[in-house]
């Protein structure tokens, strides 16, 4: 499936989870609900995908975890915060760079509406 088609379906799943649960819950709740919704949408997704950065071809033996990877192409970073900050966008961009993925979605579920461009952000590597 084309990355833009995946992104479209994922955004629909995100909106559905937000409509059903509303704001104010923990990130883990939204992550689990989104995994269910992605499955209902027919998308393959994996939670807590490990990432291992390197420095000058040496493993740093440190691990990060991407919240959700969809169809082995799109990274979703879930937040439930008062407001998204630039560091949240940098975090997702670093995950994309380390994993060599091209597209990510940063979503802040702790918002009254996801229509604002600062609550659902598309980031390209």
N, CA and C atoms as a LAMMPS dump frame, in Angstrom:
ITEM: TIMESTEP
0
ITEM: NUMBER OF ATOMS
375
ITEM: BOX BOUNDS ff ff ff
-5.0000000000000000e+02 5.0000000000000000e+02
-5.0000000000000000e+02 5.0000000000000000e+02
-5.0000000000000000e+02 5.0000000000000000e+02
ITEM: ATOMS id mol type element x y z
1 1 1 N 0.838 -1.178 0
2 1 2 C 0 0 0
3 1 3 C 0.887 1.247 0
4 2 1 N 0.504 2.242 -0.745
5 2 2 C 1.205 3.509 -0.853
6 2 3 C 1.244 4.229 0.501
7 3 1 N 2.36 4.894 0.813
8 3 2 C 2.535 5.559 2.105
9 3 3 C 1.464 6.622 2.353
10 4 1 N 1.024 7.309 1.309
11 4 2 C -0.021 8.319 1.488
12 4 3 C -1.37 7.681 1.804
13 5 1 N -1.643 6.533 1.22
14 5 2 C -2.879 5.808 1.54
15 5 3 C -2.84 5.298 2.978
16 6 1 N -1.671 4.83 3.397
17 6 2 C -1.51 4.383 4.785
18 6 3 C -1.735 5.558 5.726
19 7 1 N -1.119 6.689 5.426
20 7 2 C -1.26 7.884 6.254
21 7 3 C -2.721 8.31 6.366
22 8 1 N -3.44 8.26 5.27
23 8 2 C -4.857 8.627 5.268
24 8 3 C -5.663 7.711 6.197
25 9 1 N -5.439 6.411 6.08
26 9 2 C -6.163 5.46 6.929
27 9 3 C -5.784 5.616 8.403
28 10 1 N -4.506 5.866 8.664
29 10 2 C -4.041 6.052 10.043
30 10 3 C -4.678 7.301 10.651
31 11 1 N -4.717 8.389 9.893
32 11 2 C -5.344 9.613 10.415
33 11 3 C -6.818 9.349 10.735
34 12 1 N -7.499 8.594 9.903
35 12 2 C -8.885 8.231 10.186
36 12 3 C -9.002 7.438 11.479
37 13 1 N -8.069 6.506 11.701
38 13 2 C -8.065 5.714 12.935
39 13 3 C -7.805 6.605 14.148
40 14 1 N -6.894 7.559 14.007
41 14 2 C -6.594 8.495 15.093
42 14 3 C -7.837 9.307 15.45
43 15 1 N -8.515 9.835 14.447
44 15 2 C -9.732 10.611 14.692
45 15 3 C -10.802 9.754 15.378
46 16 1 N -10.909 8.509 14.97
47 16 2 C -11.906 7.609 15.569
48 16 3 C -11.612 7.367 17.047
49 17 1 N -10.354 7.124 17.381
50 17 2 C -9.969 6.908 18.782
51 17 3 C -10.246 8.164 19.596
52 18 1 N -9.896 9.31 19.052
53 18 2 C -10.117 10.569 19.781
54 18 3 C -11.611 10.831 19.971
55 19 1 N -12.395 10.552 18.951
56 19 2 C -13.843 10.745 19.047
57 19 3 C -14.436 9.838 20.13
58 20 1 N -13.939 8.628 20.206
59 20 2 C -14.47 7.644 21.156
60 20 3 C -14.012 7.902 22.594
61 21 1 N -12.742 8.259 22.78
62 21 2 C -12.184 8.379 24.129
63 21 3 C -12.095 9.811 24.65
64 22 1 N -11.948 10.781 23.744
65 22 2 C -11.792 12.171 24.167
66 22 3 C -10.429 12.415 24.786
67 23 1 N -10.177 13.646 25.237
68 23 2 C -8.884 13.993 25.818
69 23 3 C -8.776 13.607 27.287
70 24 1 N -7.535 13.667 27.808
71 24 2 C -7.322 13.553 29.245
72 24 3 C -6.875 12.211 29.78
73 25 1 N -6.641 11.237 28.896
74 25 2 C -6.205 9.923 29.36
75 25 3 C -4.693 9.772 29.164
76 26 1 N -4.141 8.688 29.657
77 26 2 C -2.716 8.415 29.515
78 26 3 C -2.373 7.994 28.081
79 27 1 N -1.128 8.243 27.687
80 27 2 C -0.664 7.851 26.36
81 27 3 C -0.868 6.358 26.114
82 28 1 N -0.641 5.546 27.135
83 28 2 C -0.763 4.094 26.982
84 28 3 C -2.186 3.679 26.604
85 29 1 N -3.17 4.394 27.099
86 29 2 C -4.573 4.102 26.762
87 29 3 C -4.818 4.379 25.283
88 30 1 N -4.356 5.535 24.826
89 30 2 C -4.541 5.889 23.416
90 30 3 C -3.766 4.935 22.499
91 31 1 N -2.588 4.541 22.92
92 31 2 C -1.783 3.62 22.121
93 31 3 C -2.498 2.286 21.94
94 32 1 N -3.008 1.749 23.022
95 32 2 C -3.691 0.453 22.948
96 32 3 C -4.972 0.553 22.116
97 33 1 N -5.724 1.636 22.321
98 33 2 C -6.956 1.826 21.542
99 33 3 C -6.63 2.012 20.061
100 34 1 N -5.562 2.746 19.762
101 34 2 C -5.179 2.96 18.372
102 34 3 C -4.728 1.657 17.719
103 35 1 N -4.048 0.803 18.465
104 35 2 C -3.662 -0.502 17.926
105 35 3 C -4.901 -1.307 17.525
106 36 1 N -5.926 -1.256 18.359
107 36 2 C -7.178 -1.959 18.039
108 36 3 C -7.8 -1.363 16.784
109 37 1 N -7.871 -0.036 16.728
110 37 2 C -8.497 0.631 15.582
111 37 3 C -7.722 0.391 14.291
112 38 1 N -6.407 0.403 14.353
113 38 2 C -5.606 0.123 13.159
114 38 3 C -5.883 -1.282 12.647
115 39 1 N -6.011 -2.243 13.558
116 39 2 C -6.369 -3.603 13.169
117 39 3 C -7.731 -3.662 12.508
118 40 1 N -8.69 -2.918 13.058
119 40 2 C -10.031 -2.865 12.462
120 40 3 C -10.003 -2.241 11.068
121 41 1 N -9.036 -1.352 10.844
122 41 2 C -8.885 -0.712 9.53
123 41 3 C -8.102 -1.596 8.551
124 42 1 N -7.665 -2.758 9.019
125 42 2 C -6.939 -3.678 8.151
126 42 3 C -5.457 -3.353 7.995
127 43 1 N -4.919 -2.586 8.93
128 43 2 C -3.514 -2.211 8.874
129 43 3 C -2.694 -3.044 9.848
130 44 1 N -1.492 -3.428 9.433
131 44 2 C -0.573 -4.149 10.314
132 44 3 C 0.224 -3.122 11.109
133 45 1 N 0.201 -3.252 12.423
134 45 2 C 0.901 -2.3 13.275
135 45 3 C 1.591 -3.039 14.419
136 46 1 N 2.707 -2.468 14.871
137 46 2 C 3.481 -3.028 15.976
138 46 3 C 3.719 -1.916 16.982
139 47 1 N 3.537 -2.246 18.278
140 47 2 C 3.772 -1.289 19.364
141 47 3 C 5.187 -1.408 19.896
142 48 1 N 5.659 -0.295 20.461
143 48 2 C 6.928 -0.268 21.199
144 48 3 C 8.08 -0.904 20.402
145 49 1 N 8.29 -0.404 19.197
146 49 2 C 9.323 -0.942 18.315
147 49 3 C 10.694 -0.417 18.754
148 50 1 N 11.63 -1.31 19.07
149 50 2 C 12.941 -0.858 19.546
150 50 3 C 13.788 -0.222 18.442
151 51 1 N 14.556 0.791 18.835
152 51 2 C 15.504 1.465 17.955
153 51 3 C 16.856 1.496 18.658
154 52 1 N 17.916 1.28 17.904
155 52 2 C 19.249 1.271 18.48
156 52 3 C 20.137 2.236 17.706
157 53 1 N 20.391 3.412 18.259
158 53 2 C 21.213 4.391 17.542
159 53 3 C 22.684 3.984 17.521
160 54 1 N 23.405 4.536 16.554
161 54 2 C 24.845 4.301 16.444
162 54 3 C 25.561 5.641 16.396
163 55 1 N 26.834 5.594 16.711
164 55 2 C 27.698 6.759 16.607
165 55 3 C 28.955 6.321 15.881
166 56 1 N 29.171 6.893 14.695
167 56 2 C 30.336 6.541 13.869
168 56 3 C 30.483 5.025 13.734
169 57 1 N 29.374 4.403 13.368
170 57 2 C 29.294 2.961 13.137
171 57 3 C 29.493 2.109 14.388
172 58 1 N 29.383 2.698 15.561
173 58 2 C 29.465 1.958 16.818
174 58 3 C 28.1 2.002 17.499
175 59 1 N 27.631 0.845 17.906
176 59 2 C 26.358 0.792 18.625
177 59 3 C 26.5 1.502 19.965
178 60 1 N 25.517 2.294 20.306
179 60 2 C 25.529 2.985 21.598
180 60 3 C 24.938 2.12 22.706
181 61 1 N 24.45 0.935 22.355
182 61 2 C 23.849 0.01 23.322
183 61 3 C 22.78 0.683 24.171
184 62 1 N 22.081 1.607 23.564
185 62 2 C 20.944 2.276 24.199
186 62 3 C 19.737 2.018 23.328
187 63 1 N 18.615 1.898 23.933
188 63 2 C 17.426 1.635 23.147
189 63 3 C 16.362 2.699 23.327
190 64 1 N 15.757 3.067 22.211
191 64 2 C 14.569 3.914 22.212
192 64 3 C 13.43 3.037 21.741
193 65 1 N 12.229 3.511 21.908
194 65 2 C 11.07 2.754 21.431
195 65 3 C 10.115 3.683 20.706
196 66 1 N 9.834 3.327 19.455
197 66 2 C 8.808 4.043 18.702
198 66 3 C 7.461 3.566 19.233
199 67 1 N 6.517 4.468 19.395
200 67 2 C 5.212 4.072 19.933
201 67 3 C 4.542 3.034 19.035
202 68 1 N 4.363 3.366 17.756
203 68 2 C 3.694 2.447 16.826
204 68 3 C 4.34 2.573 15.452
205 69 1 N 4.554 1.435 14.81
206 69 2 C 5.015 1.387 13.423
207 69 3 C 3.926 0.691 12.609
208 70 1 N 3.453 1.369 11.563
209 70 2 C 2.347 0.859 10.747
210 70 3 C 2.868 0.427 9.38
211 71 1 N 2.523 -0.807 9.019
212 71 2 C 2.886 -1.372 7.71
213 71 3 C 4.384 -1.226 7.43
214 72 1 N 5.196 -1.252 8.475
215 72 2 C 6.645 -1.128 8.387
216 72 3 C 7.076 0.128 7.62
217 73 1 N 6.197 1.162 7.608
218 73 2 C 6.499 2.369 6.846
219 73 3 C 6.271 3.663 7.616
220 74 1 N 5.24 3.721 8.429
221 74 2 C 4.829 4.979 9.059
222 74 3 C 4.962 4.883 10.574
223 75 1 N 5.639 5.869 11.159
224 75 2 C 5.867 5.907 12.6
225 75 3 C 4.835 6.832 13.235
226 76 1 N 4.21 6.369 14.311
227 76 2 C 3.275 7.197 15.071
228 76 3 C 3.876 7.441 16.449
229 77 1 N 3.97 8.703 16.824
230 77 2 C 4.416 9.091 18.165
231 77 3 C 3.213 9.696 18.874
232 78 1 N 2.822 9.087 19.985
233 78 2 C 1.629 9.495 20.725
234 78 3 C 2.021 10.321 21.934
235 79 1 N 1.318 11.425 22.095
236 79 2 C 1.48 12.271 23.272
237 79 3 C 0.108 12.548 23.871
238 80 1 N 0.122 12.839 25.165
239 80 2 C -1.081 13.315 25.853
240 80 3 C -0.6 14.415 26.804
241 81 1 N -0.32 15.577 26.205
242 81 2 C 0.285 16.691 26.927
243 81 3 C -0.545 17.957 26.726
244 82 1 N -0.252 18.959 27.548
245 82 2 C -0.969 20.234 27.443
246 82 3 C -0.774 20.867 26.065
247 83 1 N 0.47 20.87 25.607
248 83 2 C 0.779 21.435 24.294
249 83 3 C 2.021 20.721 23.731
250 84 1 N 2.038 20.527 22.418
251 84 2 C 3.218 19.956 21.774
252 84 3 C 4.308 21.019 21.707
253 85 1 N 5.535 20.607 21.97
254 85 2 C 6.684 21.498 21.915
255 85 3 C 7.601 21.062 20.776
256 86 1 N 8.493 21.934 20.329
257 86 2 C 9.426 21.556 19.253
258 86 3 C 10.218 20.282 19.553
259 87 1 N 10.52 20.012 20.809
260 87 2 C 11.286 18.806 21.145
261 87 3 C 10.519 17.531 20.795
262 88 1 N 9.194 17.574 20.855
263 88 2 C 8.386 16.409 20.486
264 88 3 C 8.544 16.115 18.992
265 89 1 N 8.587 17.167 18.186
266 89 2 C 8.781 17.001 16.743
267 89 3 C 10.187 16.485 16.453
268 90 1 N 11.175 16.994 17.173
269 90 2 C 12.558 16.531 17.001
270 90 3 C 12.688 15.055 17.383
271 91 1 N 11.982 14.655 18.435
272 91 2 C 12.013 13.254 18.859
273 91 3 C 11.531 12.349 17.729
274 92 1 N 10.398 12.69 17.13
275 92 2 C 9.878 11.878 16.033
276 92 3 C 10.821 11.92 14.839
277 93 1 N 11.37 13.085 14.523
278 93 2 C 12.311 13.18 13.41
279 93 3 C 13.538 12.297 13.651
280 94 1 N 14.022 12.256 14.885
281 94 2 C 15.148 11.368 15.214
282 94 3 C 14.759 9.908 15.055
283 95 1 N 13.556 9.531 15.48
284 95 2 C 13.09 8.153 15.303
285 95 3 C 13.044 7.801 13.82
286 96 1 N 12.57 8.727 13
287 96 2 C 12.506 8.487 11.56
288 96 3 C 13.919 8.313 10.995
289 97 1 N 14.821 9.166 11.405
290 97 2 C 16.194 9.101 10.913
291 97 3 C 16.87 7.794 11.31
292 98 1 N 16.754 7.422 12.584
293 98 2 C 17.403 6.204 13.077
294 98 3 C 16.812 4.954 12.42
295 99 1 N 15.498 4.945 12.239
296 99 2 C 14.831 3.771 11.661
297 99 3 C 14.835 3.769 10.136
298 100 1 N 15.283 4.887 9.548
299 100 2 C 15.309 5.039 8.083
300 100 3 C 13.909 4.97 7.476
301 101 1 N 12.931 5.477 8.214
302 101 2 C 11.558 5.583 7.712
303 101 3 C 11.342 7.003 7.2
304 102 1 N 10.422 7.152 6.26
305 102 2 C 10.235 8.45 5.612
306 102 3 C 9.143 9.317 6.215
307 103 1 N 8.145 8.714 6.86
308 103 2 C 6.99 9.506 7.292
309 103 3 C 6.567 9.145 8.706
310 104 1 N 6.208 10.181 9.455
311 104 2 C 5.722 9.972 10.811
312 104 3 C 4.57 10.904 11.128
313 105 1 N 3.742 10.487 12.075
314 105 2 C 2.653 11.32 12.582
315 105 3 C 2.843 11.497 14.075
316 106 1 N 2.815 12.742 14.509
317 106 2 C 2.876 13.098 15.919
318 106 3 C 1.481 13.55 16.305
319 107 1 N 0.887 12.87 17.285
320 107 2 C -0.483 13.196 17.672
321 107 3 C -0.548 13.479 19.165
322 108 1 N -1.226 14.569 19.504
323 108 2 C -1.476 14.922 20.9
324 108 3 C -2.949 14.675 21.188
325 109 1 N -3.247 13.583 21.862
326 109 2 C -4.635 13.23 22.16
327 109 3 C -5.238 14.108 23.258
328 110 1 N -4.409 14.837 23.997
329 110 2 C -4.929 15.684 25.079
330 110 3 C -5.343 17.041 24.522
331 111 1 N -6.289 16.993 23.614
332 111 2 C -6.779 18.181 22.934
333 111 3 C -8.279 18.027 22.713
334 112 1 N -8.979 19.147 22.757
335 112 2 C -10.428 19.103 22.527
336 112 3 C -10.724 18.659 21.099
337 113 1 N -9.874 19.085 20.154
338 113 2 C -10.075 18.757 18.749
339 113 3 C -8.734 18.439 18.105
340 114 1 N -8.735 17.534 17.146
341 114 2 C -7.518 17.209 16.41
342 114 3 C -7.415 17.991 15.104
343 115 1 N -8.325 18.928 14.897
344 115 2 C -8.346 19.713 13.666
345 115 3 C -7.174 20.686 13.609
346 116 1 N -6.757 21.205 14.761
347 116 2 C -5.636 22.146 14.833
348 116 3 C -4.374 21.477 14.302
349 117 1 N -3.642 22.17 13.44
350 117 2 C -2.439 21.576 12.849
351 117 3 C -1.331 21.338 13.865
352 118 1 N -1.494 21.825 15.073
353 118 2 C -0.498 21.578 16.128
354 118 3 C -0.883 20.401 17.025
355 119 1 N -1.942 19.692 16.713
356 119 2 C -2.295 18.504 17.506
357 119 3 C -2.082 17.207 16.723
358 120 1 N -2.046 17.306 15.407
359 120 2 C -1.737 16.152 14.563
360 120 3 C -0.776 16.655 13.494
361 121 1 N 0.49 16.289 13.649
362 121 2 C 1.555 16.843 12.804
363 121 3 C 2.172 15.734 11.959
364 122 1 N 2.274 15.994 10.674
365 122 2 C 2.906 15.071 9.726
366 122 3 C 4.357 15.502 9.571
367 123 1 N 5.276 14.57 9.773
368 123 2 C 6.706 14.884 9.698
369 123 3 C 7.364 13.963 8.685
370 124 1 N 8.106 14.566 7.783
371 124 2 C 8.782 13.83 6.711
372 124 3 C 10.277 13.837 6.974
373 125 1 N 10.904 12.674 6.812
374 125 2 C 12.343 12.544 6.991
375 125 3 C 13.018 12.814 5.656
